[in-house]
Amino acid sequence: MRTVIFRVTAPYITALMLLFSLFVLLRGHNEPGGGFIGGLIASSAIAVYGMACGVDAVRRALHFHPIAYAGFGLIVAVIAGLMPLFGGAQFMTGLWAFVSVAGAELALSTTLIFDLGVFLVIVGAISSIALSLEERYSG
């Protein structure tokens, strides 16, 4: 599976897939997509990179164990759910803040923060599973 063509093109394919996963993540609270689908695309990119370059290269690129990403994502999602409680709203109620940046209005929401947490949970969990399977069956 580690042909020269695959090893050369895999980093580019991985970069494009990660960029597309961020696009899907960021448009998800207004249109179809979001943290779950974006996370699946990102973990697929990590799996492609792992198949081409090996598990050690992926672990070096991630800097932390994938489960650490999942744990951090869970914390982010819970914080996004708890934020409305401080404003007198119910748990997981969407709150919006509109910030003016360079003359353009930027909409920030707890929904986006929750989606980011889900994204990290999915990337961490699925990548951990994929890397474990790759380690077990690669050698």
C-alpha positions in Angstrom: 0.0 0.0 0.0 3.0 2.3 0.4 3.7 3.0 -3.2 5.9 6.0 -4.2 2.9 7.8 -5.7 0.8 7.3 -2.5 3.6 8.4 -0.2 4.2 11.6 -2.3 0.6 12.5 -2.7 -0.7 11.6 0.8 0.5 14.8 2.5 -1.3 16.9 -0.1 -4.5 14.9 0.1 -4.3 15.0 3.9 -3.9 18.8 3.9 -6.9 19.2 1.5 -9.0 16.9 3.6 -8.1 18.8 6.8 -9.0 22.1 5.2 -12.3 20.7 4.0 -13.0 19.3 7.4 -12.6 22.8 8.9 -14.9 24.2 6.2 -17.6 21.7 7.1 -17.0 22.4 10.8 -17.4 26.1 10.5 -20.5 26.1 8.2 -22.3 23.4 10.3 -24.2 25.6 12.7 -26.0 27.3 9.8 -26.1 24.6 7.2 -25.6 20.8 7.1 -22.3 19.8 8.5 -20.7 20.5 11.8 -18.4 18.9 14.4 -19.3 15.3 13.8 -19.0 15.2 10.0 -15.9 17.5 10.1 -14.3 15.3 12.7 -14.9 12.2 10.5 -13.3 13.9 7.5 -10.3 15.0 9.6 -9.8 11.6 11.1 -10.0 10.0 7.7 -7.3 12.4 6.6 -5.2 11.3 9.6 -5.8 7.7 8.6 -4.7 8.3 5.0 -1.5 9.9 6.2 -1.0 7.0 8.6 -1.4 4.5 5.8 1.1 6.4 3.6 3.8 7.5 6.1 3.3 5.1 9.1 1.9 5.5 12.5 5.1 7.0 14.0 4.9 9.9 11.6 1.3 10.5 12.5 2.0 10.4 16.2 4.8 13.0 15.7 2.5 15.2 13.7 -0.3 15.1 16.3 2.1 16.0 19.2 -0.3 14.6 21.8 -2.0 11.2 22.1 -5.4 11.3 20.2 -7.3 10.5 23.3 -6.0 13.8 24.8 -7.7 15.6 21.9 -10.9 13.7 22.7 -10.7 14.6 26.4 -10.1 18.2 25.7 -13.0 18.3 23.2 -15.3 16.8 25.8 -14.3 19.6 28.2 -14.9 22.2 25.5 -18.3 20.8 24.7 -19.4 20.7 28.4 -18.2 24.3 28.9 -20.2 25.4 25.9 -23.3 23.7 27.4 -22.7 25.3 30.8 -22.1 28.9 29.5 -25.9 29.7 29.2 -26.4 28.8 32.8 -24.4 31.9 33.8 -26.8 34.1 31.7 -29.9 32.6 33.3 -30.8 30.3 30.4 -31.1 26.6 30.3 -28.3 24.1 29.7 -27.2 23.9 26.0 -29.2 27.0 25.0 -27.5 28.7 22.1 -26.1 32.1 22.9 -24.9 34.5 20.2 -22.4 37.5 20.3 -21.8 39.7 17.3 -18.4 41.2 17.2 -17.2 43.8 14.7 -13.8 42.8 13.2 -12.2 45.0 10.5 -15.6 46.5 9.6 -17.3 43.1 9.2 -19.7 41.6 11.7 -18.6 38.2 13.0 -21.2 36.0 14.7 -19.8 33.9 17.6 -22.0 31.4 19.4 -21.9 28.6 22.0 -23.2 26.4 19.2 -19.9 26.8 17.4 -17.9 26.1 20.6 -19.9 23.0 21.1 -19.3 21.9 17.5 -15.6 22.5 18.0 -15.7 20.2 21.1 -17.5 17.5 19.2 -15.0 17.9 16.3 -12.1 17.2 18.7 -13.9 14.3 20.4 -14.5 12.6 17.1 -11.0 13.3 15.7 -9.4 12.0 18.9 -11.5 8.9 19.3 -11.6 7.8 15.6 -7.9 8.6 15.1 -6.9 6.6 18.2 -8.9 3.6 16.9 -7.4 4.0 13.4 -3.8 4.3 14.6 -4.3 1.3 16.9 -5.5 -0.8 14.0 -2.8 0.4 11.8 -0.1 -0.5 14.4 -1.6 -3.9 14.9 -1.9 -4.9 11.2 1.0 -3.1 9.6 3.7 -5.2 10.7 
